[in-house]
């Protein structure tokens, strides 16, 4: 097991993967096991099927799921990094709760682009008991998410976004109130850009020149016109119309260069506070931005 001490202190995966324990929950994973040069058990992370089975085993072992399946070619996100986002969001809410991590269904979270995997609601509800609403534009993703909920006896709200140009419009009702929104936005501006990014990743790792997306992903999951910056810009603009209905708006930002233009957009939106939360995950540093229209004195949970 490779120790991943750069992950959040509450992340269950800091000690790496206990493959013997994972195989007990998901025996199919054993057929994909191999050993690295140090003799440690691992999988081939270029193998789409191996990654999918690893994710299923992680969710069943650490998050008490009985069932987790997603359609072929849909995004199969790496669990440890996704859960880190949830833990840092809990820290963000604790700032308005006398430094106590908030638990329970009284905390309302809106997951934009929840995907076929439903990874944020599944892990967030298990770790903190929050009440999640998942939103997606893709009916196949929502069908998969509903099946996961039904097969595991989970009560989560799922909503269809009918207009791909909208983020919050059309899915936040007049009576809705959320403590936070979260989102892993489409990163690329086109399929060609997504494939080139994958080739570059494998070349950097010294593992060939493949364009195969080992974590999968469909159009709306990986790319959109204008890419990440365009998507988040629309999110900021629309958040102004829901300023009083959400305590913290948040979104992952993959490109560090996008922070400056996003900062200018947020100033233009006249947010009360804007922060960048860094999340170090091994050799990779990720981050999310968070903004609120609430003065500090009005943020108590």
C-alpha positions as CSV (number, residue, x, y, z in Angstrom):
1,X,0.0,0.0,0.0
2,X,1.3,3.4,-1.0
3,X,0.7,5.9,1.9
4,X,-0.9,9.1,0.7
5,X,-0.3,11.5,3.5
6,X,-1.0,14.6,1.4
7,X,-4.7,13.7,1.5
8,X,-7.0,15.4,4.0
9,X,-6.4,14.2,7.6
10,X,-9.9,12.7,7.7
11,X,-9.6,11.0,4.3
12,X,-10.0,7.2,4.8
13,X,-7.5,6.6,1.9
14,X,-4.4,8.3,3.4
15,X,-3.0,4.9,4.2
16,X,-3.3,3.7,0.5
17,X,-5.3,0.8,-0.8
18,X,-5.7,-2.3,1.3
19,X,-6.2,-4.6,-1.7
20,X,-6.8,-7.8,0.4
21,X,-9.7,-6.1,2.2
22,X,-11.0,-4.7,-1.1
23,X,-11.0,-8.1,-2.7
24,X,-13.1,-9.5,0.1
25,X,-15.9,-7.0,-0.8
26,X,-15.4,-7.2,-4.6
27,X,-13.8,-10.6,-5.5
28,X,-13.8,-9.6,-9.3
29,X,-11.0,-7.2,-8.6
30,X,-8.5,-10.0,-7.9
31,X,-8.3,-10.9,-11.6
32,X,-6.8,-7.4,-12.3
33,X,-4.2,-7.5,-9.5
34,X,-0.5,-7.2,-10.3
35,X,2.6,-6.2,-8.4
36,X,4.7,-3.1,-8.9
37,X,8.5,-3.1,-9.0
38,X,8.6,-2.9,-5.2
39,X,6.5,-6.1,-4.9
40,X,3.4,-4.3,-3.7
41,X,-0.1,-5.3,-4.9
42,X,-1.6,-2.8,-7.3
43,X,-3.6,-2.6,-10.5
44,X,-2.9,-1.3,-14.0
45,X,-4.4,2.2,-13.8
46,X,-4.4,2.4,-17.6
47,X,-7.0,-0.4,-17.6
48,X,-10.5,1.0,-17.7
49,X,-12.1,-2.2,-16.3
50,X,-9.5,-2.4,-13.4
51,X,-10.2,1.2,-12.4
52,X,-13.9,0.7,-12.5
53,X,-13.7,-2.4,-10.2
54,X,-11.3,-0.6,-7.9
55,X,-13.8,2.2,-7.5
56,X,-16.6,-0.2,-6.8
57,X,-14.5,-2.0,-4.2
58,X,-13.6,1.3,-2.5
59,X,-17.2,2.4,-2.3
60,X,-18.5,-0.9,-1.0
61,X,-15.7,-1.3,1.5
62,X,-15.4,2.2,2.9
63,X,-18.8,3.7,2.2
64,X,-21.0,0.7,3.0
65,X,-22.6,0.4,-0.4
66,X,-24.2,-2.9,-1.6
67,X,-24.4,-1.9,-5.2
68,X,-22.4,0.4,-7.5
69,X,-22.5,0.1,-11.3
70,X,-22.3,2.8,-14.0
71,X,-22.8,2.7,-17.8
72,X,-19.8,1.8,-19.9
73,X,-17.7,4.8,-21.0
74,X,-19.1,7.1,-18.3
75,X,-16.8,9.0,-15.9
76,X,-15.4,6.8,-13.2
77,X,-13.7,9.4,-10.9
78,X,-10.9,8.5,-8.5
79,X,-12.4,8.2,-5.1
80,X,-9.6,9.5,-2.8
81,X,-9.4,12.9,-4.5
82,X,-13.1,13.3,-4.8
83,X,-13.6,12.6,-1.1
84,X,-10.9,15.2,-0.3
85,X,-13.2,17.9,-1.7
86,X,-16.0,16.7,0.6
87,X,-13.7,16.9,3.7
88,X,-12.5,20.4,2.8
89,X,-16.1,21.5,2.4
90,X,-16.8,20.3,5.9
91,X,-13.9,22.4,7.1
92,X,-15.4,25.4,5.3
93,X,-18.8,24.9,7.0
94,X,-17.1,24.5,10.3
95,X,-15.8,28.1,10.1
96,X,-19.5,29.1,10.6
97,X,-20.2,26.5,13.2
98,X,-17.8,27.4,16.1
99,X,-15.1,25.2,14.4
100,X,-17.3,22.1,14.8
101,X,-17.7,19.9,11.7
102,X,-21.4,19.8,10.9
103,X,-23.1,16.5,10.6
104,X,-26.7,15.4,9.8
105,X,-29.4,16.0,7.2
106,X,-29.9,19.6,8.3
107,X,-26.9,20.4,6.0
108,X,-28.2,20.8,2.4
109,X,-25.7,20.3,-0.5
110,X,-26.3,20.8,-4.2
111,X,-24.1,18.7,-6.5
112,X,-23.9,20.2,-10.0
113,X,-23.1,17.6,-12.6
114,X,-23.6,14.7,-10.2
115,X,-22.8,12.2,-12.9
116,X,-23.7,8.5,-13.3
117,X,-21.3,7.6,-10.4
118,X,-23.0,9.9,-7.9
119,X,-19.6,10.0,-6.1
120,X,-20.0,13.2,-4.1
121,X,-23.5,12.4,-2.6
122,X,-22.5,8.8,-1.8
123,X,-19.3,9.7,0.0
124,X,-20.6,12.9,1.5
125,X,-23.7,11.4,3.0
126,X,-21.7,8.5,4.4
127,X,-19.0,10.7,6.0
128,X,-21.3,13.5,7.3
129,X,-24.9,12.5,6.8
130,X,-25.6,15.6,4.7
131,X,-28.7,15.9,2.6
132,X,-27.7,16.0,-1.1
133,X,-29.5,17.1,-4.2
134,X,-27.8,15.9,-7.4
135,X,-28.2,17.8,-10.8
136,X,-27.3,16.6,-14.3
137,X,-28.2,17.4,-17.9
138,X,-27.7,13.8,-19.0
139,X,-30.7,11.4,-18.6
140,X,-28.5,8.3,-18.7
141,X,-26.5,9.7,-15.8
142,X,-29.6,10.4,-13.8
143,X,-31.0,6.9,-14.5
144,X,-27.8,5.4,-13.3
145,X,-27.8,7.6,-10.2
146,X,-31.4,6.7,-9.4
147,X,-30.5,3.0,-9.7
148,X,-27.6,3.4,-7.3
149,X,-29.9,5.1,-4.8
150,X,-32.7,2.5,-5.1
151,X,-30.4,-0.5,-4.9
152,X,-28.7,0.9,-1.7
153,X,-31.9,2.2,-0.1
154,X,-30.6,5.8,-0.2
155,X,-32.9,8.9,-0.1
156,X,-31.4,11.5,-2.4
157,X,-33.0,14.1,-4.6
158,X,-32.1,14.1,-8.3
159,X,-33.0,16.8,-10.8
160,X,-32.6,17.2,-14.5
161,X,-31.1,20.4,-15.9
162,X,-32.9,20.8,-19.2
163,X,-30.9,23.8,-20.5
164,X,-27.1,23.1,-21.0
165,X,-26.4,26.8,-20.8
166,X,-27.8,27.0,-17.3
167,X,-26.1,26.0,-14.0
168,X,-28.5,27.0,-11.2
169,X,-31.4,28.4,-13.2
170,X,-34.1,25.8,-13.6
171,X,-32.9,23.5,-10.7
172,X,-33.0,25.7,-7.6
173,X,-36.6,26.4,-6.7
174,X,-37.9,29.5,-4.9
175,X,-38.2,27.5,-1.6
176,X,-34.8,25.8,-1.8
177,X,-32.0,26.7,0.6
178,X,-28.5,25.2,0.5
179,X,-25.5,25.5,2.7
180,X,-23.2,24.8,-0.2
181,X,-22.9,23.9,-3.8
182,X,-20.2,21.7,-5.3
183,X,-19.1,20.9,-8.8
184,X,-16.4,19.2,-10.8
185,X,-16.8,21.2,-14.1
186,X,-16.0,20.0,-17.6
187,X,-12.3,20.7,-18.0
188,X,-11.7,20.7,-21.8
189,X,-13.2,22.8,-24.6
190,X,-13.5,19.9,-27.1
191,X,-13.0,16.1,-27.5
192,X,-9.8,16.6,-29.4
193,X,-8.4,18.7,-26.4
194,X,-9.5,16.0,-24.0
195,X,-7.7,13.3,-26.0
196,X,-4.5,15.3,-26.3
197,X,-4.6,16.0,-22.5
198,X,-4.8,12.2,-21.9
199,X,-1.9,11.5,-24.3
200,X,0.2,14.2,-22.5
201,X,-0.6,12.6,-19.1
202,X,0.5,9.1,-20.2
203,X,3.6,10.5,-21.9
204,X,4.6,12.4,-18.7
205,X,4.1,9.1,-16.8
206,X,6.3,7.3,-19.3
207,X,3.4,5.0,-20.2
208,X,3.0,5.5,-23.9
209,X,0.9,7.8,-26.1
210,X,-2.6,6.5,-25.6
211,X,-5.7,8.7,-26.0
212,X,-7.8,6.2,-24.0
213,X,-9.5,7.9,-21.0
214,X,-8.8,5.4,-18.2
215,X,-11.3,7.1,-16.0
216,X,-13.9,7.3,-18.8
217,X,-16.1,10.2,-19.4
218,X,-18.7,11.4,-21.9
219,X,-19.1,14.8,-23.6
220,X,-20.9,16.8,-20.9
221,X,-18.5,15.2,-18.2
222,X,-15.2,16.1,-19.9
223,X,-15.7,19.1,-22.2
224,X,-18.0,22.0,-23.1
225,X,-17.7,25.0,-25.3
226,X,-15.2,27.4,-23.8
227,X,-13.9,24.7,-21.4
228,X,-13.6,25.1,-17.6
229,X,-13.3,28.9,-17.5
230,X,-16.5,29.4,-19.5
231,X,-18.5,27.0,-17.4
232,X,-17.4,28.5,-14.1
233,X,-18.0,32.0,-15.4
234,X,-21.6,31.1,-16.1
235,X,-21.8,29.6,-12.6
236,X,-20.6,32.9,-11.0
237,X,-22.9,35.0,-13.1
238,X,-26.0,32.9,-12.3
239,X,-25.1,32.6,-8.6
240,X,-26.0,36.3,-8.2
241,X,-29.6,35.4,-8.8
242,X,-29.5,32.9,-5.9
243,X,-27.3,34.9,-3.5
244,X,-29.8,34.6,-0.7
245,X,-30.4,30.9,-1.2
246,X,-27.0,29.4,-0.7
247,X,-24.4,30.1,2.0
248,X,-21.3,29.0,0.0
249,X,-21.0,28.4,-3.8
250,X,-18.0,26.3,-4.6
251,X,-16.3,24.7,-7.7
252,X,-13.2,22.8,-8.5
253,X,-10.7,24.7,-10.6
254,X,-8.2,22.5,-12.5
255,X,-6.2,25.3,-14.2
256,X,-4.4,27.5,-11.8
257,X,-4.2,30.2,-14.5
258,X,-8.0,30.5,-14.4
259,X,-7.9,31.9,-10.8
260,X,-7.1,35.4,-11.8
261,X,-9.9,35.9,-14.3
262,X,-12.3,34.2,-12.0
263,X,-11.3,36.5,-9.2
264,X,-12.1,39.5,-11.4
265,X,-15.5,38.0,-12.2
266,X,-16.3,37.4,-8.5
267,X,-15.3,41.0,-7.7
268,X,-17.7,42.2,-10.4
269,X,-20.4,40.0,-8.9
270,X,-19.8,41.8,-5.6
271,X,-19.4,38.7,-3.5
272,X,-18.8,39.4,0.2
273,X,-15.9,36.8,0.4
274,X,-14.0,34.7,-2.0
275,X,-11.3,32.1,-1.1
276,X,-9.2,29.5,-2.8
277,X,-8.8,26.2,-1.0
278,X,-5.7,24.2,-2.0
279,X,-5.9,20.4,-1.8
280,X,-2.5,18.6,-2.2
281,X,-2.9,15.0,-3.5
282,X,0.4,13.3,-4.0
283,X,2.2,14.8,-7.0
284,X,-0.9,16.8,-8.0
285,X,-2.2,19.9,-6.4
286,X,-5.9,20.6,-6.9
287,X,-8.1,23.4,-5.6
288,X,-11.6,24.8,-5.3
289,X,-12.9,28.3,-5.1
290,X,-15.6,29.3,-2.7
291,X,-17.7,32.5,-2.6
292,X,-20.5,33.8,-0.5
293,X,-22.9,36.8,-0.6
294,X,-23.5,36.5,3.2
295,X,-21.7,38.7,5.7
296,X,-19.8,36.8,8.3
297,X,-22.2,37.7,11.1
298,X,-25.1,36.0,9.1
299,X,-23.3,32.7,8.3
300,X,-24.1,30.6,11.4
301,X,-25.4,27.2,10.6
